[in-house]
Amino acid sequence: MNPHFFNPQCVQRSLAGEAIVLAGYRRLDPDAMGLELAPIPRREGNSSGVDRKSGRWVYLNMAGSRWSGEVHAAVDEGLPFADASFRVLIVRHVLEWLSDMHPLLQECERILEPGGQIIIAGFQPYLLPGLCMRRQAHRYRQSVHLHWGWQAGRELSALGMSDRQSHYAGGGYVLSARKWHSGGQVIRLQFKSEIRKRAAPLVPNSNRTVS
């Protein structure tokens, strides 16, 4: 993916506001796993590692039709992770390069653990950052597919996600949703201790036949 798409000042301003919102979602428990998908590699720090304050994060970037980073896989073959692998998924400006967002979001739902969160960041199609992206894409002869935030939210609802929240910053959006257990809510079973009276006392070796 061409990093020059993100150079215009209007895009940078939107990304700065977005970064403030995403910082809150990156805080995880030490034993939790997070995955971030982005169109270009991260510039700050290492691409992966263990942070006691932020859990364990894996970063993948979209290099044309393939994912690169800690693992490598084709974009159209699904994400190379087991079911329910991650507590948090951040999909940052990846949907802009997909004509159909549903297969990727379906994969995200699969690898997200019950109760986990997915966060999607993108640009609105006809606001200034989105228009700048379109112009850059035309300049470099690439296709860009901008989606409204409500369209991504509708896809998440179709996948059974709930508890949706939206944040808007400078022509972009940050949308979050949660994967619940079956029935649309987290099921917590509570058991009451019960003492039953026995009809007869227990006798050691009572099941043995006396010869």
Kinemage of the C-alpha trace (Angstrom):
@kinemage 1
@onewidth
@group {chain A} dominant
@subgroup {mainchain}
@vectorlist {calphas} color= white
{ca met a 1} P 0.000 0.000 0.000
{ca asn a 2} L 1.312 3.411 -0.950
{ca pro a 3} L 2.091 5.408 2.243
{ca his a 4} L 1.790 8.685 0.297
{ca phe a 5} L -1.993 8.300 0.468
{ca phe a 6} L -1.790 9.445 4.095
{ca asn a 7} L 0.476 12.470 3.527
{ca pro a 8} L -2.087 15.279 2.942
{ca gln a 9} L -2.488 17.574 5.952
{ca cys a 10} L -6.248 17.038 6.167
{ca val a 11} L -5.645 13.285 6.416
{ca gln a 12} L -2.936 13.724 9.051
{ca arg a 13} L -5.221 15.899 11.191
{ca ser a 14} L -7.932 13.257 11.076
{ca leu a 15} L -5.431 10.527 11.964
{ca ala a 16} L -4.211 12.551 14.963
{ca gly a 17} L -7.725 12.745 16.386
{ca glu a 18} L -8.266 9.087 15.631
{ca ala a 19} L -5.064 8.100 17.473
{ca ile a 20} L -6.373 9.676 20.680
{ca val a 21} L -9.519 7.554 20.524
{ca leu a 22} L -7.666 4.341 19.633
{ca ala a 23} L -5.205 4.757 22.511
{ca gly a 24} L -7.950 3.864 24.972
{ca tyr a 25} L -8.774 0.635 23.167
{ca arg a 26} L -5.141 -0.495 23.087
{ca arg a 27} L -4.959 -0.905 26.869
{ca leu a 28} L -5.323 -4.602 27.610
{ca asp a 29} L -4.798 -6.932 30.536
{ca pro a 30} L -1.270 -8.404 30.629
{ca asp a 31} L -2.527 -11.835 29.533
{ca ala a 32} L -4.823 -10.550 26.760
{ca met a 33} L -4.106 -10.656 23.024
{ca gly a 34} L -4.855 -7.898 20.527
{ca leu a 35} L -4.618 -7.734 16.742
{ca glu a 36} L -4.297 -4.583 14.649
{ca leu a 37} L -4.784 -4.579 10.879
{ca ala a 38} L -3.579 -1.559 8.931
{ca pro a 39} L -2.760 -0.707 5.298
{ca ile a 40} L 0.859 0.270 6.039
{ca pro a 41} L 3.370 -0.877 8.721
{ca arg a 42} L 3.470 0.913 12.057
{ca arg a 43} L 6.070 3.645 12.244
{ca glu a 44} L 6.511 3.878 15.983
{ca gly a 45} L 8.398 1.264 18.015
{ca asn a 46} L 8.508 -2.414 17.262
{ca ser a 47} L 5.870 -4.061 15.151
{ca ser a 48} L 5.045 -6.488 17.943
{ca gly a 49} L 5.983 -7.485 21.440
{ca val a 50} L 4.885 -7.772 25.028
{ca asp a 51} L 3.881 -4.675 26.961
{ca arg a 52} L 2.847 -5.270 30.560
{ca lys a 53} L 0.455 -2.333 30.387
{ca ser a 54} L -1.047 -3.145 26.992
{ca gly a 55} L -1.143 -6.926 26.761
{ca arg a 56} L 0.259 -8.764 23.758
{ca trp a 57} L -0.316 -7.175 20.341
{ca val a 58} L 0.120 -8.580 16.840
{ca tyr a 59} L 0.343 -6.167 13.908
{ca leu a 60} L -0.373 -7.030 10.270
{ca asn a 61} L -0.300 -4.655 7.327
{ca met a 62} L -1.885 -5.058 3.927
{ca ala a 63} L 0.803 -5.327 1.253
{ca gly a 64} L -1.240 -5.397 -1.926
{ca ser a 65} L -3.232 -8.633 -1.897
{ca arg a 66} L -1.351 -10.119 1.068
{ca trp a 67} L -0.999 -9.625 4.806
{ca ser a 68} L 2.546 -9.148 6.031
{ca gly a 69} L 4.043 -8.769 9.501
{ca glu a 70} L 4.450 -11.556 12.029
{ca val a 71} L 2.615 -13.901 9.645
{ca his a 72} L 2.019 -13.846 5.906
{ca ala a 73} L -1.215 -14.799 4.173
{ca ala a 74} L -3.365 -13.854 1.204
{ca val a 75} L -6.051 -11.287 1.994
{ca asp a 76} L -8.761 -13.320 0.260
{ca glu a 77} L -7.913 -16.532 2.157
{ca gly a 78} L -8.943 -15.375 5.619
{ca leu a 79} L -6.931 -14.453 8.671
{ca pro a 80} L -4.386 -17.124 9.715
{ca phe a 81} L -5.465 -17.380 13.359
{ca ala a 82} L -7.516 -19.836 15.375
{ca asp a 83} L -11.057 -19.114 16.534
{ca ala a 84} L -11.434 -16.802 19.551
{ca ser a 85} L -7.744 -15.838 19.579
{ca phe a 86} L -7.982 -12.121 20.422
{ca arg a 87} L -9.582 -9.910 23.050
{ca val a 88} L -9.474 -6.761 20.865
{ca leu a 89} L -9.270 -6.272 17.095
{ca ile a 90} L -8.443 -2.905 15.542
{ca val a 91} L -9.180 -2.607 11.819
{ca arg a 92} L -7.542 0.688 10.889
{ca his a 93} L -8.166 2.015 7.352
{ca val a 94} L -8.252 -1.425 5.782
{ca leu a 95} L -11.854 -1.443 4.583
{ca glu a 96} L -11.030 1.458 2.236
{ca trp a 97} L -9.161 -0.993 0.006
{ca leu a 98} L -11.851 -3.694 -0.093
{ca ser a 99} L -14.827 -3.572 -2.440
{ca asp a 100} L -16.677 -5.984 -0.120
{ca met a 101} L -15.984 -5.595 3.607
{ca his a 102} L -18.126 -8.548 4.714
{ca pro a 103} L -15.574 -11.419 4.283
{ca leu a 104} L -12.941 -9.631 6.364
{ca leu a 105} L -15.388 -8.622 9.099
{ca gln a 106} L -16.689 -12.187 9.184
{ca glu a 107} L -13.133 -13.400 9.761
{ca cys a 108} L -12.689 -10.788 12.499
{ca glu a 109} L -15.819 -12.058 14.242
{ca arg a 110} L -14.465 -15.609 14.051
{ca ile a 111} L -11.090 -14.881 15.680
{ca leu a 112} L -12.552 -12.537 18.312
{ca glu a 113} L -13.193 -14.154 21.674
{ca pro a 114} L -16.680 -13.924 23.220
{ca gly a 115} L -17.027 -10.611 25.005
{ca gly a 116} L -14.192 -9.113 22.941
{ca gln a 117} L -14.283 -5.850 21.007
{ca ile a 118} L -13.705 -4.902 17.399
{ca ile a 119} L -12.786 -1.319 16.519
{ca ile a 120} L -12.979 -0.021 12.960
{ca ala a 121} L -11.387 3.269 11.883
{ca gly a 122} L -12.066 4.786 8.473
{ca phe a 123} L -12.736 7.951 6.484
{ca gln a 124} L -16.216 9.092 5.476
{ca pro a 125} L -16.581 9.040 1.665
{ca tyr a 126} L -17.425 12.676 0.906
{ca leu a 127} L -15.757 14.568 3.734
{ca leu a 128} L -12.376 16.239 3.293
{ca pro a 129} L -10.008 13.384 4.306
{ca gly a 130} L -11.970 10.957 2.162
{ca leu a 131} L -11.861 13.297 -0.812
{ca cys a 132} L -8.091 13.653 -0.366
{ca met a 133} L -7.761 9.870 -0.350
{ca arg a 134} L -9.767 9.640 -3.567
{ca arg a 135} L -7.536 12.215 -5.229
{ca gln a 136} L -4.375 10.405 -4.119
{ca ala a 137} L -5.765 7.082 -5.353
{ca his a 138} L -6.548 8.615 -8.748
{ca arg a 139} L -3.063 10.090 -8.881
{ca tyr a 140} L -1.416 6.702 -8.279
{ca arg a 141} L -3.997 4.826 -10.373
{ca gln a 142} L -5.328 2.707 -7.543
{ca ser a 143} L -8.866 1.927 -6.446
{ca val a 144} L -10.198 3.074 -3.102
{ca his a 145} L -13.553 2.043 -1.616
{ca leu a 146} L -14.690 4.435 1.101
{ca his a 147} L -17.605 3.361 3.274
{ca trp a 148} L -19.786 5.377 5.615
{ca gly a 149} L -19.524 4.521 9.304
{ca trp a 150} L -23.154 3.391 9.389
{ca gln a 151} L -22.431 0.879 6.616
{ca ala a 152} L -19.702 -0.756 8.690
{ca gly a 153} L -22.047 -0.697 11.682
{ca arg a 154} L -24.733 -2.467 9.686
{ca glu a 155} L -22.275 -5.209 8.746
{ca leu a 156} L -21.321 -5.680 12.398
{ca ser a 157} L -24.982 -5.929 13.395
{ca ala a 158} L -25.514 -8.588 10.718
{ca leu a 159} L -22.700 -10.589 12.335
{ca gly a 160} L -24.389 -10.456 15.742
{ca met a 161} L -22.230 -7.690 17.208
{ca ser a 162} L -23.852 -5.354 19.711
{ca asp a 163} L -23.090 -2.513 22.127
{ca arg a 164} L -21.984 -0.306 19.211
{ca gln a 165} L -20.412 3.090 19.830
{ca ser a 166} L -19.249 5.706 17.321
{ca his a 167} L -16.672 8.478 17.540
{ca tyr a 168} L -16.088 11.063 14.816
{ca ala a 169} L -12.883 13.030 14.353
{ca gly a 170} L -12.112 15.373 11.474
{ca gly a 171} L -13.951 13.551 8.696
{ca gly a 172} L -13.153 10.073 9.987
{ca tyr a 173} L -14.962 7.651 12.254
{ca val a 174} L -14.038 5.120 14.936
{ca leu a 175} L -16.688 2.457 15.406
{ca ser a 176} L -16.599 -0.146 18.190
{ca ala a 177} L -18.769 -3.198 18.808
{ca arg a 178} L -18.691 -6.227 21.068
{ca lys a 179} L -19.041 -9.931 20.364
{ca trp a 180} L -21.435 -11.442 22.846
{ca his a 181} L -22.193 -15.027 23.704
{ca ser a 182} L -25.190 -16.768 22.164
{ca gly a 183} L -28.457 -15.068 22.965
{ca gly a 184} L -26.998 -11.589 22.560
{ca gln a 185} L -25.635 -11.333 26.070
{ca val a 186} L -22.907 -12.718 28.242
{ca ile a 187} L -24.288 -15.658 30.210
{ca arg a 188} L -23.040 -15.961 33.766
{ca leu a 189} L -24.292 -19.019 35.634
{ca gln a 190} L -24.740 -18.792 39.386
{ca phe a 191} L -25.154 -21.959 41.407
{ca lys a 192} L -26.752 -22.226 44.849
{ca ser a 193} L -25.405 -24.737 47.280
{ca glu a 194} L -28.039 -27.250 48.302
{ca ile a 195} L -27.832 -29.841 51.087
{ca arg a 196} L -29.914 -32.923 50.546
{ca lys a 197} L -30.852 -35.388 53.277
{ca arg a 198} L -29.939 -38.965 52.528
{ca ala a 199} L -32.350 -41.763 53.228
{ca ala a 200} L -29.590 -44.002 54.569
{ca pro a 201} L -26.103 -43.312 55.884
{ca leu a 202} L -23.130 -44.000 53.711
{ca val a 203} L -21.351 -47.222 54.605
{ca pro a 204} L -17.793 -47.828 53.423
{ca asn a 205} L -17.606 -50.640 50.869
{ca ser a 206} L -21.387 -50.967 50.970
{ca asn a 207} L -21.396 -51.889 47.274
{ca arg a 208} L -19.448 -55.042 47.939
{ca thr a 209} L -21.188 -58.374 48.263
{ca val a 210} L -20.662 -60.103 51.598
{ca ser a 211} L -19.704 -63.732 51.107
